[in-house]
C-alpha cells in the first residue's frame, strides 16, 4: 500500500511531536524510530498501532472502509472486567458550591465529535447536530426563555473567578440543548479563556473548566475577549 501523508490544516499532534523530536534529536536517546518526515505518514503509524494494540489488526485497510470499524469495547458486550464480573458503581459527595447563584449558570467545557483534545479536525459536531459552528453555548430552554433568548441569538458569556476577576467572550450563539436548568456548556479550547488562574482543583491542581460560574447576556458584538 502506498504511503500518503494525511493533510490537516495547521498541523496535527503528530506534526508537532515530530518537530519537537527533530529539534531535540541530539539530546534524545538513540532508538530504532525513524527521525525523518516519513514518520508523519499515518499509514506507517497505523501499521505500528496494528502490531501493538488489540483490535487494530489490519488497521490501514479497515480505516479506509466507508463506515470505519468498531473498536472492541468489553462493556458494550456486557463484559465487565471487575472483581465481581458485574458493572460496579461508586458514589461521591457533591461539592458545596454547585449553586452558581441567582441569574448565573454553571458552565462546563466539552469536546466536539471532530476533535481530539485541543486538535480540531472540523467545525462539525455530530454528537450535538451542529455543522460549521463552534462559538456556541448550549443552554436549557427554560434558561434561554428567562433571558429572552431565541435559538442562535448572539450572547456574551462572563465568568466569575474565585479571585474576584471577571472574563468575557462576546458574540457566541445560544443553542437550545437538553441540559439541566442552571447549567451550560461550550467547546474547549475556545472557552478555556473563561477559567481564571485561581480556578483550579485543590486535589488535582487542574483547571476547573467544567465548573465555571458564568452569566449569559444578549450581545450585539462578535468575536473578541475582555
PyMOL commands that place a pseudoatom at each C-alpha (Angstrom):
pseudoatom trace, name=CA, resn=UNK, resi=1, chain=A, elem=C, hetatm=0, pos=[0.000, 0.000, 0.000]
pseudoatom trace, name=CA, resn=UNK, resi=2, chain=A, elem=C, hetatm=0, pos=[1.400, 3.406, -0.980]
pseudoatom trace, name=CA, resn=UNK, resi=3, chain=A, elem=C, hetatm=0, pos=[2.067, 5.657, 1.967]
pseudoatom trace, name=CA, resn=UNK, resi=4, chain=A, elem=C, hetatm=0, pos=[0.492, 9.078, 1.740]
pseudoatom trace, name=CA, resn=UNK, resi=5, chain=A, elem=C, hetatm=0, pos=[0.509, 11.808, 4.392]
pseudoatom trace, name=CA, resn=UNK, resi=6, chain=A, elem=C, hetatm=0, pos=[-2.840, 12.889, 5.761]
pseudoatom trace, name=CA, resn=UNK, resi=7, chain=A, elem=C, hetatm=0, pos=[-3.096, 16.647, 5.394]
pseudoatom trace, name=CA, resn=UNK, resi=8, chain=A, elem=C, hetatm=0, pos=[-4.649, 18.573, 8.265]
pseudoatom trace, name=CA, resn=UNK, resi=9, chain=A, elem=C, hetatm=0, pos=[-4.568, 22.395, 8.005]
pseudoatom trace, name=CA, resn=UNK, resi=10, chain=A, elem=C, hetatm=0, pos=[-2.497, 23.971, 10.743]
pseudoatom trace, name=CA, resn=UNK, resi=11, chain=A, elem=C, hetatm=0, pos=[-0.673, 20.778, 11.647]
pseudoatom trace, name=CA, resn=UNK, resi=12, chain=A, elem=C, hetatm=0, pos=[-1.564, 17.725, 13.706]
pseudoatom trace, name=CA, resn=UNK, resi=13, chain=A, elem=C, hetatm=0, pos=[-0.432, 16.331, 17.041]
pseudoatom trace, name=CA, resn=UNK, resi=14, chain=A, elem=C, hetatm=0, pos=[1.972, 14.111, 15.117]
pseudoatom trace, name=CA, resn=UNK, resi=15, chain=A, elem=C, hetatm=0, pos=[3.401, 17.085, 13.201]
pseudoatom trace, name=CA, resn=UNK, resi=16, chain=A, elem=C, hetatm=0, pos=[4.156, 18.905, 16.423]
pseudoatom trace, name=CA, resn=UNK, resi=17, chain=A, elem=C, hetatm=0, pos=[5.648, 15.814, 18.073]
pseudoatom trace, name=CA, resn=UNK, resi=18, chain=A, elem=C, hetatm=0, pos=[7.948, 15.264, 15.099]
pseudoatom trace, name=CA, resn=UNK, resi=19, chain=A, elem=C, hetatm=0, pos=[9.064, 18.884, 15.092]
pseudoatom trace, name=CA, resn=UNK, resi=20, chain=A, elem=C, hetatm=0, pos=[9.919, 18.673, 18.789]
pseudoatom trace, name=CA, resn=UNK, resi=21, chain=A, elem=C, hetatm=0, pos=[11.778, 15.420, 18.169]
pseudoatom trace, name=CA, resn=UNK, resi=22, chain=A, elem=C, hetatm=0, pos=[13.767, 16.922, 15.303]
pseudoatom trace, name=CA, resn=UNK, resi=23, chain=A, elem=C, hetatm=0, pos=[14.689, 19.958, 17.399]
pseudoatom trace, name=CA, resn=UNK, resi=24, chain=A, elem=C, hetatm=0, pos=[15.905, 17.744, 20.261]
pseudoatom trace, name=CA, resn=UNK, resi=25, chain=A, elem=C, hetatm=0, pos=[17.325, 14.854, 18.259]
pseudoatom trace, name=CA, resn=UNK, resi=26, chain=A, elem=C, hetatm=0, pos=[20.858, 15.403, 19.520]
pseudoatom trace, name=CA, resn=UNK, resi=27, chain=A, elem=C, hetatm=0, pos=[19.682, 15.289, 23.127]
pseudoatom trace, name=CA, resn=UNK, resi=28, chain=A, elem=C, hetatm=0, pos=[17.291, 12.326, 22.944]
pseudoatom trace, name=CA, resn=UNK, resi=29, chain=A, elem=C, hetatm=0, pos=[18.400, 8.689, 23.442]
pseudoatom trace, name=CA, resn=UNK, resi=30, chain=A, elem=C, hetatm=0, pos=[19.138, 6.727, 20.292]
pseudoatom trace, name=CA, resn=UNK, resi=31, chain=A, elem=C, hetatm=0, pos=[16.450, 4.228, 19.327]
pseudoatom trace, name=CA, resn=UNK, resi=32, chain=A, elem=C, hetatm=0, pos=[15.042, 2.497, 16.281]
pseudoatom trace, name=CA, resn=UNK, resi=33, chain=A, elem=C, hetatm=0, pos=[12.355, 5.048, 15.467]
pseudoatom trace, name=CA, resn=UNK, resi=34, chain=A, elem=C, hetatm=0, pos=[12.892, 6.844, 12.141]
pseudoatom trace, name=CA, resn=UNK, resi=35, chain=A, elem=C, hetatm=0, pos=[13.573, 10.542, 12.530]
pseudoatom trace, name=CA, resn=UNK, resi=36, chain=A, elem=C, hetatm=0, pos=[12.788, 11.820, 9.035]
pseudoatom trace, name=CA, resn=UNK, resi=37, chain=A, elem=C, hetatm=0, pos=[9.498, 13.303, 7.919]
pseudoatom trace, name=CA, resn=UNK, resi=38, chain=A, elem=C, hetatm=0, pos=[8.283, 9.901, 6.767]
pseudoatom trace, name=CA, resn=UNK, resi=39, chain=A, elem=C, hetatm=0, pos=[7.314, 9.360, 10.415]
pseudoatom trace, name=CA, resn=UNK, resi=40, chain=A, elem=C, hetatm=0, pos=[4.424, 11.721, 9.707]
pseudoatom trace, name=CA, resn=UNK, resi=41, chain=A, elem=C, hetatm=0, pos=[2.830, 9.286, 7.273]
pseudoatom trace, name=CA, resn=UNK, resi=42, chain=A, elem=C, hetatm=0, pos=[-0.203, 7.977, 9.086]
pseudoatom trace, name=CA, resn=UNK, resi=43, chain=A, elem=C, hetatm=0, pos=[-0.118, 4.666, 7.209]
pseudoatom trace, name=CA, resn=UNK, resi=44, chain=A, elem=C, hetatm=0, pos=[3.176, 3.900, 8.920]
pseudoatom trace, name=CA, resn=UNK, resi=45, chain=A, elem=C, hetatm=0, pos=[1.821, 4.945, 12.298]
pseudoatom trace, name=CA, resn=UNK, resi=46, chain=A, elem=C, hetatm=0, pos=[-1.279, 2.787, 11.803]
pseudoatom trace, name=CA, resn=UNK, resi=47, chain=A, elem=C, hetatm=0, pos=[0.899, -0.193, 10.888]
pseudoatom trace, name=CA, resn=UNK, resi=48, chain=A, elem=C, hetatm=0, pos=[2.762, 0.226, 14.180]
pseudoatom trace, name=CA, resn=UNK, resi=49, chain=A, elem=C, hetatm=0, pos=[-0.515, 0.514, 16.093]
pseudoatom trace, name=CA, resn=UNK, resi=50, chain=A, elem=C, hetatm=0, pos=[-1.753, -2.672, 14.416]
pseudoatom trace, name=CA, resn=UNK, resi=51, chain=A, elem=C, hetatm=0, pos=[1.226, -4.532, 15.826]
pseudoatom trace, name=CA, resn=UNK, resi=52, chain=A, elem=C, hetatm=0, pos=[0.766, -3.480, 19.442]
pseudoatom trace, name=CA, resn=UNK, resi=53, chain=A, elem=C, hetatm=0, pos=[-2.933, -2.754, 20.044]
pseudoatom trace, name=CA, resn=UNK, resi=54, chain=A, elem=C, hetatm=0, pos=[-5.587, -5.445, 20.392]
pseudoatom trace, name=CA, resn=UNK, resi=55, chain=A, elem=C, hetatm=0, pos=[-8.473, -4.926, 17.998]
pseudoatom trace, name=CA, resn=UNK, resi=56, chain=A, elem=C, hetatm=0, pos=[-6.464, -2.848, 15.492]
pseudoatom trace, name=CA, resn=UNK, resi=57, chain=A, elem=C, hetatm=0, pos=[-5.324, -5.698, 13.258]
pseudoatom trace, name=CA, resn=UNK, resi=58, chain=A, elem=C, hetatm=0, pos=[-5.137, -4.716, 9.557]
pseudoatom trace, name=CA, resn=UNK, resi=59, chain=A, elem=C, hetatm=0, pos=[-5.745, -1.133, 10.690]
pseudoatom trace, name=CA, resn=UNK, resi=60, chain=A, elem=C, hetatm=0, pos=[-4.946, 0.606, 7.386]
pseudoatom trace, name=CA, resn=UNK, resi=61, chain=A, elem=C, hetatm=0, pos=[-7.381, -1.473, 5.350]
pseudoatom trace, name=CA, resn=UNK, resi=62, chain=A, elem=C, hetatm=0, pos=[-10.168, -1.233, 7.908]
pseudoatom trace, name=CA, resn=UNK, resi=63, chain=A, elem=C, hetatm=0, pos=[-9.671, 2.524, 8.384]
pseudoatom trace, name=CA, resn=UNK, resi=64, chain=A, elem=C, hetatm=0, pos=[-10.453, 3.050, 4.698]
pseudoatom trace, name=CA, resn=UNK, resi=65, chain=A, elem=C, hetatm=0, pos=[-13.827, 1.342, 4.924]
pseudoatom trace, name=CA, resn=UNK, resi=66, chain=A, elem=C, hetatm=0, pos=[-16.562, 3.947, 4.218]
pseudoatom trace, name=CA, resn=UNK, resi=67, chain=A, elem=C, hetatm=0, pos=[-18.161, 3.301, 7.602]
pseudoatom trace, name=CA, resn=UNK, resi=68, chain=A, elem=C, hetatm=0, pos=[-14.980, 2.732, 9.579]
pseudoatom trace, name=CA, resn=UNK, resi=69, chain=A, elem=C, hetatm=0, pos=[-14.977, -0.087, 12.116]
pseudoatom trace, name=CA, resn=UNK, resi=70, chain=A, elem=C, hetatm=0, pos=[-15.908, -0.670, 15.724]
pseudoatom trace, name=CA, resn=UNK, resi=71, chain=A, elem=C, hetatm=0, pos=[-13.163, -0.706, 18.348]
pseudoatom trace, name=CA, resn=UNK, resi=72, chain=A, elem=C, hetatm=0, pos=[-13.622, -3.526, 20.837]
pseudoatom trace, name=CA, resn=UNK, resi=73, chain=A, elem=C, hetatm=0, pos=[-15.480, -2.334, 23.936]
pseudoatom trace, name=CA, resn=UNK, resi=74, chain=A, elem=C, hetatm=0, pos=[-15.975, -5.122, 26.511]
pseudoatom trace, name=CA, resn=UNK, resi=75, chain=A, elem=C, hetatm=0, pos=[-18.682, -3.181, 28.378]
pseudoatom trace, name=CA, resn=UNK, resi=76, chain=A, elem=C, hetatm=0, pos=[-20.717, -2.932, 25.160]
pseudoatom trace, name=CA, resn=UNK, resi=77, chain=A, elem=C, hetatm=0, pos=[-20.787, -6.723, 25.132]
pseudoatom trace, name=CA, resn=UNK, resi=78, chain=A, elem=C, hetatm=0, pos=[-21.672, -6.694, 28.835]
pseudoatom trace, name=CA, resn=UNK, resi=79, chain=A, elem=C, hetatm=0, pos=[-18.247, -7.973, 29.773]
pseudoatom trace, name=CA, resn=UNK, resi=80, chain=A, elem=C, hetatm=0, pos=[-17.173, -6.119, 32.922]
pseudoatom trace, name=CA, resn=UNK, resi=81, chain=A, elem=C, hetatm=0, pos=[-13.536, -6.501, 33.914]
pseudoatom trace, name=CA, resn=UNK, resi=82, chain=A, elem=C, hetatm=0, pos=[-14.195, -6.029, 37.624]
pseudoatom trace, name=CA, resn=UNK, resi=83, chain=A, elem=C, hetatm=0, pos=[-13.623, -8.325, 40.617]
pseudoatom trace, name=CA, resn=UNK, resi=84, chain=A, elem=C, hetatm=0, pos=[-17.315, -9.215, 40.641]
pseudoatom trace, name=CA, resn=UNK, resi=85, chain=A, elem=C, hetatm=0, pos=[-17.611, -9.577, 36.887]
pseudoatom trace, name=CA, resn=UNK, resi=86, chain=A, elem=C, hetatm=0, pos=[-20.522, -7.151, 37.018]
pseudoatom trace, name=CA, resn=UNK, resi=87, chain=A, elem=C, hetatm=0, pos=[-20.904, -3.425, 36.443]
pseudoatom trace, name=CA, resn=UNK, resi=88, chain=A, elem=C, hetatm=0, pos=[-19.815, -1.604, 39.612]
pseudoatom trace, name=CA, resn=UNK, resi=89, chain=A, elem=C, hetatm=0, pos=[-20.805, 1.941, 40.555]
pseudoatom trace, name=CA, resn=UNK, resi=90, chain=A, elem=C, hetatm=0, pos=[-19.438, 4.262, 43.186]
pseudoatom trace, name=CA, resn=UNK, resi=91, chain=A, elem=C, hetatm=0, pos=[-20.831, 7.323, 44.918]
pseudoatom trace, name=CA, resn=UNK, resi=92, chain=A, elem=C, hetatm=0, pos=[-19.054, 10.587, 45.587]
pseudoatom trace, name=CA, resn=UNK, resi=93, chain=A, elem=C, hetatm=0, pos=[-20.346, 13.562, 47.527]
pseudoatom trace, name=CA, resn=UNK, resi=94, chain=A, elem=C, hetatm=0, pos=[-21.124, 16.697, 45.549]
pseudoatom trace, name=CA, resn=UNK, resi=95, chain=A, elem=C, hetatm=0, pos=[-19.079, 19.812, 46.325]
pseudoatom trace, name=CA, resn=UNK, resi=96, chain=A, elem=C, hetatm=0, pos=[-20.788, 22.527, 48.340]
pseudoatom trace, name=CA, resn=UNK, resi=97, chain=A, elem=C, hetatm=0, pos=[-20.527, 25.120, 45.550]
pseudoatom trace, name=CA, resn=UNK, resi=98, chain=A, elem=C, hetatm=0, pos=[-22.816, 23.608, 42.907]
pseudoatom trace, name=CA, resn=UNK, resi=99, chain=A, elem=C, hetatm=0, pos=[-25.264, 26.526, 43.075]
pseudoatom trace, name=CA, resn=UNK, resi=100, chain=A, elem=C, hetatm=0, pos=[-23.860, 29.276, 40.821]
pseudoatom trace, name=CA, resn=UNK, resi=101, chain=A, elem=C, hetatm=0, pos=[-26.132, 31.915, 42.334]
pseudoatom trace, name=CA, resn=UNK, resi=102, chain=A, elem=C, hetatm=0, pos=[-29.164, 33.871, 41.217]
pseudoatom trace, name=CA, resn=UNK, resi=103, chain=A, elem=C, hetatm=0, pos=[-29.199, 34.538, 37.480]
pseudoatom trace, name=CA, resn=UNK, resi=104, chain=A, elem=C, hetatm=0, pos=[-25.972, 32.647, 36.870]
pseudoatom trace, name=CA, resn=UNK, resi=105, chain=A, elem=C, hetatm=0, pos=[-25.160, 29.294, 35.280]
pseudoatom trace, name=CA, resn=UNK, resi=106, chain=A, elem=C, hetatm=0, pos=[-22.579, 26.581, 35.903]
pseudoatom trace, name=CA, resn=UNK, resi=107, chain=A, elem=C, hetatm=0, pos=[-20.678, 26.111, 32.642]
pseudoatom trace, name=CA, resn=UNK, resi=108, chain=A, elem=C, hetatm=0, pos=[-18.626, 23.098, 31.567]
pseudoatom trace, name=CA, resn=UNK, resi=109, chain=A, elem=C, hetatm=0, pos=[-16.287, 22.999, 28.591]
pseudoatom trace, name=CA, resn=UNK, resi=110, chain=A, elem=C, hetatm=0, pos=[-16.633, 19.975, 26.315]
pseudoatom trace, name=CA, resn=UNK, resi=111, chain=A, elem=C, hetatm=0, pos=[-15.210, 18.443, 23.128]
pseudoatom trace, name=CA, resn=UNK, resi=112, chain=A, elem=C, hetatm=0, pos=[-16.965, 18.032, 19.785]
pseudoatom trace, name=CA, resn=UNK, resi=113, chain=A, elem=C, hetatm=0, pos=[-17.104, 14.827, 17.764]
pseudoatom trace, name=CA, resn=UNK, resi=114, chain=A, elem=C, hetatm=0, pos=[-14.477, 16.053, 15.255]
pseudoatom trace, name=CA, resn=UNK, resi=115, chain=A, elem=C, hetatm=0, pos=[-11.940, 16.906, 17.937]
pseudoatom trace, name=CA, resn=UNK, resi=116, chain=A, elem=C, hetatm=0, pos=[-9.163, 15.138, 19.851]
pseudoatom trace, name=CA, resn=UNK, resi=117, chain=A, elem=C, hetatm=0, pos=[-8.061, 17.091, 22.912]
pseudoatom trace, name=CA, resn=UNK, resi=118, chain=A, elem=C, hetatm=0, pos=[-7.276, 20.558, 21.510]
pseudoatom trace, name=CA, resn=UNK, resi=119, chain=A, elem=C, hetatm=0, pos=[-6.794, 19.357, 17.919]
pseudoatom trace, name=CA, resn=UNK, resi=120, chain=A, elem=C, hetatm=0, pos=[-9.903, 20.382, 15.948]
pseudoatom trace, name=CA, resn=UNK, resi=121, chain=A, elem=C, hetatm=0, pos=[-10.373, 18.494, 12.671]
pseudoatom trace, name=CA, resn=UNK, resi=122, chain=A, elem=C, hetatm=0, pos=[-13.536, 20.293, 11.573]
pseudoatom trace, name=CA, resn=UNK, resi=123, chain=A, elem=C, hetatm=0, pos=[-16.160, 22.689, 12.909]
pseudoatom trace, name=CA, resn=UNK, resi=124, chain=A, elem=C, hetatm=0, pos=[-18.842, 19.992, 12.857]
pseudoatom trace, name=CA, resn=UNK, resi=125, chain=A, elem=C, hetatm=0, pos=[-20.223, 18.141, 15.877]
pseudoatom trace, name=CA, resn=UNK, resi=126, chain=A, elem=C, hetatm=0, pos=[-22.157, 15.007, 15.029]
pseudoatom trace, name=CA, resn=UNK, resi=127, chain=A, elem=C, hetatm=0, pos=[-22.834, 14.405, 18.728]
pseudoatom trace, name=CA, resn=UNK, resi=128, chain=A, elem=C, hetatm=0, pos=[-24.961, 17.539, 19.023]
pseudoatom trace, name=CA, resn=UNK, resi=129, chain=A, elem=C, hetatm=0, pos=[-26.149, 18.088, 15.451]
pseudoatom trace, name=CA, resn=UNK, resi=130, chain=A, elem=C, hetatm=0, pos=[-24.121, 21.226, 14.699]
pseudoatom trace, name=CA, resn=UNK, resi=131, chain=A, elem=C, hetatm=0, pos=[-22.236, 21.949, 11.481]
pseudoatom trace, name=CA, resn=UNK, resi=132, chain=A, elem=C, hetatm=0, pos=[-19.716, 24.683, 10.789]
pseudoatom trace, name=CA, resn=UNK, resi=133, chain=A, elem=C, hetatm=0, pos=[-20.026, 26.381, 14.180]
pseudoatom trace, name=CA, resn=UNK, resi=134, chain=A, elem=C, hetatm=0, pos=[-18.078, 26.200, 17.440]
pseudoatom trace, name=CA, resn=UNK, resi=135, chain=A, elem=C, hetatm=0, pos=[-18.635, 29.606, 19.058]
pseudoatom trace, name=CA, resn=UNK, resi=136, chain=A, elem=C, hetatm=0, pos=[-21.761, 28.459, 20.865]
pseudoatom trace, name=CA, resn=UNK, resi=137, chain=A, elem=C, hetatm=0, pos=[-23.118, 27.997, 24.361]
pseudoatom trace, name=CA, resn=UNK, resi=138, chain=A, elem=C, hetatm=0, pos=[-25.530, 25.132, 24.958]
pseudoatom trace, name=CA, resn=UNK, resi=139, chain=A, elem=C, hetatm=0, pos=[-28.370, 26.095, 27.297]
pseudoatom trace, name=CA, resn=UNK, resi=140, chain=A, elem=C, hetatm=0, pos=[-31.555, 24.722, 28.774]
pseudoatom trace, name=CA, resn=UNK, resi=141, chain=A, elem=C, hetatm=0, pos=[-34.650, 26.002, 27.002]
pseudoatom trace, name=CA, resn=UNK, resi=142, chain=A, elem=C, hetatm=0, pos=[-36.067, 27.489, 30.225]
pseudoatom trace, name=CA, resn=UNK, resi=143, chain=A, elem=C, hetatm=0, pos=[-32.818, 29.353, 30.927]
pseudoatom trace, name=CA, resn=UNK, resi=144, chain=A, elem=C, hetatm=0, pos=[-32.910, 30.795, 27.422]
pseudoatom trace, name=CA, resn=UNK, resi=145, chain=A, elem=C, hetatm=0, pos=[-36.523, 31.894, 27.859]
pseudoatom trace, name=CA, resn=UNK, resi=146, chain=A, elem=C, hetatm=0, pos=[-35.720, 33.553, 31.207]
pseudoatom trace, name=CA, resn=UNK, resi=147, chain=A, elem=C, hetatm=0, pos=[-33.080, 35.651, 29.428]
pseudoatom trace, name=CA, resn=UNK, resi=148, chain=A, elem=C, hetatm=0, pos=[-35.254, 36.492, 26.449]
pseudoatom trace, name=CA, resn=UNK, resi=149, chain=A, elem=C, hetatm=0, pos=[-33.081, 34.443, 24.118]
pseudoatom trace, name=CA, resn=UNK, resi=150, chain=A, elem=C, hetatm=0, pos=[-34.070, 32.628, 20.955]
pseudoatom trace, name=CA, resn=UNK, resi=151, chain=A, elem=C, hetatm=0, pos=[-32.019, 29.913, 19.290]
pseudoatom trace, name=CA, resn=UNK, resi=152, chain=A, elem=C, hetatm=0, pos=[-28.766, 31.221, 17.778]
pseudoatom trace, name=CA, resn=UNK, resi=153, chain=A, elem=C, hetatm=0, pos=[-29.133, 34.664, 19.307]
pseudoatom trace, name=CA, resn=UNK, resi=154, chain=A, elem=C, hetatm=0, pos=[-25.793, 36.383, 19.928]
pseudoatom trace, name=CA, resn=UNK, resi=155, chain=A, elem=C, hetatm=0, pos=[-24.741, 36.405, 23.585]
pseudoatom trace, name=CA, resn=UNK, resi=156, chain=A, elem=C, hetatm=0, pos=[-21.873, 37.464, 25.827]
pseudoatom trace, name=CA, resn=UNK, resi=157, chain=A, elem=C, hetatm=0, pos=[-20.559, 34.997, 28.417]
pseudoatom trace, name=CA, resn=UNK, resi=158, chain=A, elem=C, hetatm=0, pos=[-18.919, 36.401, 31.550]
pseudoatom trace, name=CA, resn=UNK, resi=159, chain=A, elem=C, hetatm=0, pos=[-17.171, 34.204, 34.108]
pseudoatom trace, name=CA, resn=UNK, resi=160, chain=A, elem=C, hetatm=0, pos=[-16.583, 34.985, 37.788]
pseudoatom trace, name=CA, resn=UNK, resi=161, chain=A, elem=C, hetatm=0, pos=[-13.339, 33.616, 39.180]
pseudoatom trace, name=CA, resn=UNK, resi=162, chain=A, elem=C, hetatm=0, pos=[-12.673, 32.662, 42.778]
pseudoatom trace, name=CA, resn=UNK, resi=163, chain=A, elem=C, hetatm=0, pos=[-10.149, 35.515, 42.943]
pseudoatom trace, name=CA, resn=UNK, resi=164, chain=A, elem=C, hetatm=0, pos=[-12.834, 38.072, 42.059]
pseudoatom trace, name=CA, resn=UNK, resi=165, chain=A, elem=C, hetatm=0, pos=[-11.748, 38.665, 38.455]
pseudoatom trace, name=CA, resn=UNK, resi=166, chain=A, elem=C, hetatm=0, pos=[-14.134, 38.542, 35.507]
pseudoatom trace, name=CA, resn=UNK, resi=167, chain=A, elem=C, hetatm=0, pos=[-13.595, 37.399, 31.925]
pseudoatom trace, name=CA, resn=UNK, resi=168, chain=A, elem=C, hetatm=0, pos=[-15.965, 37.861, 28.988]
pseudoatom trace, name=CA, resn=UNK, resi=169, chain=A, elem=C, hetatm=0, pos=[-16.263, 36.398, 25.491]
pseudoatom trace, name=CA, resn=UNK, resi=170, chain=A, elem=C, hetatm=0, pos=[-18.519, 38.152, 23.009]
pseudoatom trace, name=CA, resn=UNK, resi=171, chain=A, elem=C, hetatm=0, pos=[-20.601, 37.081, 20.046]
pseudoatom trace, name=CA, resn=UNK, resi=172, chain=A, elem=C, hetatm=0, pos=[-21.356, 33.460, 20.906]
pseudoatom trace, name=CA, resn=UNK, resi=173, chain=A, elem=C, hetatm=0, pos=[-24.575, 31.774, 19.777]
pseudoatom trace, name=CA, resn=UNK, resi=174, chain=A, elem=C, hetatm=0, pos=[-27.132, 30.451, 22.241]
pseudoatom trace, name=CA, resn=UNK, resi=175, chain=A, elem=C, hetatm=0, pos=[-28.132, 26.897, 21.294]
pseudoatom trace, name=CA, resn=UNK, resi=176, chain=A, elem=C, hetatm=0, pos=[-31.088, 25.081, 22.866]
pseudoatom trace, name=CA, resn=UNK, resi=177, chain=A, elem=C, hetatm=0, pos=[-29.972, 21.720, 24.277]
pseudoatom trace, name=CA, resn=UNK, resi=178, chain=A, elem=C, hetatm=0, pos=[-31.228, 19.073, 26.697]
pseudoatom trace, name=CA, resn=UNK, resi=179, chain=A, elem=C, hetatm=0, pos=[-29.091, 20.135, 29.631]
pseudoatom trace, name=CA, resn=UNK, resi=180, chain=A, elem=C, hetatm=0, pos=[-30.273, 20.566, 33.256]
pseudoatom trace, name=CA, resn=UNK, resi=181, chain=A, elem=C, hetatm=0, pos=[-31.581, 24.012, 34.226]
pseudoatom trace, name=CA, resn=UNK, resi=182, chain=A, elem=C, hetatm=0, pos=[-28.858, 26.177, 35.717]
pseudoatom trace, name=CA, resn=UNK, resi=183, chain=A, elem=C, hetatm=0, pos=[-26.180, 24.526, 33.593]
pseudoatom trace, name=CA, resn=UNK, resi=184, chain=A, elem=C, hetatm=0, pos=[-24.483, 25.436, 30.320]
pseudoatom trace, name=CA, resn=UNK, resi=185, chain=A, elem=C, hetatm=0, pos=[-21.758, 24.018, 28.112]
pseudoatom trace, name=CA, resn=UNK, resi=186, chain=A, elem=C, hetatm=0, pos=[-19.432, 25.135, 25.336]
pseudoatom trace, name=CA, resn=UNK, resi=187, chain=A, elem=C, hetatm=0, pos=[-16.395, 23.946, 23.442]
pseudoatom trace, name=CA, resn=UNK, resi=188, chain=A, elem=C, hetatm=0, pos=[-12.847, 23.886, 24.658]
pseudoatom trace, name=CA, resn=UNK, resi=189, chain=A, elem=C, hetatm=0, pos=[-10.271, 25.266, 23.991]
pseudoatom trace, name=CA, resn=UNK, resi=190, chain=A, elem=C, hetatm=0, pos=[-12.285, 28.334, 22.898]
pseudoatom trace, name=CA, resn=UNK, resi=191, chain=A, elem=C, hetatm=0, pos=[-13.975, 28.798, 26.277]
pseudoatom trace, name=CA, resn=UNK, resi=192, chain=A, elem=C, hetatm=0, pos=[-10.910, 27.938, 28.359]
pseudoatom trace, name=CA, resn=UNK, resi=193, chain=A, elem=C, hetatm=0, pos=[-10.280, 31.696, 28.437]
pseudoatom trace, name=CA, resn=UNK, resi=194, chain=A, elem=C, hetatm=0, pos=[-13.129, 31.964, 30.932]
pseudoatom trace, name=CA, resn=UNK, resi=195, chain=A, elem=C, hetatm=0, pos=[-11.154, 29.986, 33.523]
pseudoatom trace, name=CA, resn=UNK, resi=196, chain=A, elem=C, hetatm=0, pos=[-9.312, 32.263, 35.956]
pseudoatom trace, name=CA, resn=UNK, resi=197, chain=A, elem=C, hetatm=0, pos=[-5.886, 31.436, 37.341]
pseudoatom trace, name=CA, resn=UNK, resi=198, chain=A, elem=C, hetatm=0, pos=[-7.476, 30.847, 40.755]
pseudoatom trace, name=CA, resn=UNK, resi=199, chain=A, elem=C, hetatm=0, pos=[-9.967, 28.331, 39.373]
pseudoatom trace, name=CA, resn=UNK, resi=200, chain=A, elem=C, hetatm=0, pos=[-8.253, 25.005, 39.947]
pseudoatom trace, name=CA, resn=UNK, resi=201, chain=A, elem=C, hetatm=0, pos=[-8.897, 21.804, 41.862]
pseudoatom trace, name=CA, resn=UNK, resi=202, chain=A, elem=C, hetatm=0, pos=[-7.283, 21.602, 45.276]
pseudoatom trace, name=CA, resn=UNK, resi=203, chain=A, elem=C, hetatm=0, pos=[-6.870, 17.845, 44.782]
pseudoatom trace, name=CA, resn=UNK, resi=204, chain=A, elem=C, hetatm=0, pos=[-5.528, 17.547, 41.225]
pseudoatom trace, name=CA, resn=UNK, resi=205, chain=A, elem=C, hetatm=0, pos=[-4.389, 21.174, 40.755]
pseudoatom trace, name=CA, resn=UNK, resi=206, chain=A, elem=C, hetatm=0, pos=[-6.053, 21.061, 37.318]
pseudoatom trace, name=CA, resn=UNK, resi=207, chain=A, elem=C, hetatm=0, pos=[-8.164, 23.955, 35.958]
pseudoatom trace, name=CA, resn=UNK, resi=208, chain=A, elem=C, hetatm=0, pos=[-11.855, 23.527, 36.805]
pseudoatom trace, name=CA, resn=UNK, resi=209, chain=A, elem=C, hetatm=0, pos=[-13.046, 24.226, 33.263]
pseudoatom trace, name=CA, resn=UNK, resi=210, chain=A, elem=C, hetatm=0, pos=[-16.111, 22.058, 33.873]
pseudoatom trace, name=CA, resn=UNK, resi=211, chain=A, elem=C, hetatm=0, pos=[-17.162, 24.107, 36.882]
pseudoatom trace, name=CA, resn=UNK, resi=212, chain=A, elem=C, hetatm=0, pos=[-17.221, 27.769, 35.823]
pseudoatom trace, name=CA, resn=UNK, resi=213, chain=A, elem=C, hetatm=0, pos=[-19.730, 30.265, 37.206]
pseudoatom trace, name=CA, resn=UNK, resi=214, chain=A, elem=C, hetatm=0, pos=[-20.999, 32.432, 34.334]
pseudoatom trace, name=CA, resn=UNK, resi=215, chain=A, elem=C, hetatm=0, pos=[-23.645, 34.899, 33.274]
pseudoatom trace, name=CA, resn=UNK, resi=216, chain=A, elem=C, hetatm=0, pos=[-25.090, 34.799, 29.747]
pseudoatom trace, name=CA, resn=UNK, resi=217, chain=A, elem=C, hetatm=0, pos=[-26.498, 38.051, 28.398]
pseudoatom trace, name=CA, resn=UNK, resi=218, chain=A, elem=C, hetatm=0, pos=[-27.740, 39.240, 24.962]
pseudoatom trace, name=CA, resn=UNK, resi=219, chain=A, elem=C, hetatm=0, pos=[-24.998, 40.759, 22.809]
pseudoatom trace, name=CA, resn=UNK, resi=220, chain=A, elem=C, hetatm=0, pos=[-24.634, 42.865, 19.675]
pseudoatom trace, name=CA, resn=UNK, resi=221, chain=A, elem=C, hetatm=0, pos=[-20.869, 42.313, 19.481]
pseudoatom trace, name=CA, resn=UNK, resi=222, chain=A, elem=C, hetatm=0, pos=[-18.921, 39.451, 17.983]
pseudoatom trace, name=CA, resn=UNK, resi=223, chain=A, elem=C, hetatm=0, pos=[-15.650, 37.653, 18.311]
pseudoatom trace, name=CA, resn=UNK, resi=224, chain=A, elem=C, hetatm=0, pos=[-13.477, 39.341, 20.954]
pseudoatom trace, name=CA, resn=UNK, resi=225, chain=A, elem=C, hetatm=0, pos=[-12.491, 38.714, 24.574]
pseudoatom trace, name=CA, resn=UNK, resi=226, chain=A, elem=C, hetatm=0, pos=[-12.190, 41.119, 27.522]
for i in range(1, 226): cmd.bond("trace and resi %d" % i, "trace and resi %d" % (i + 1))
show_as sticks, trace
zoom trace
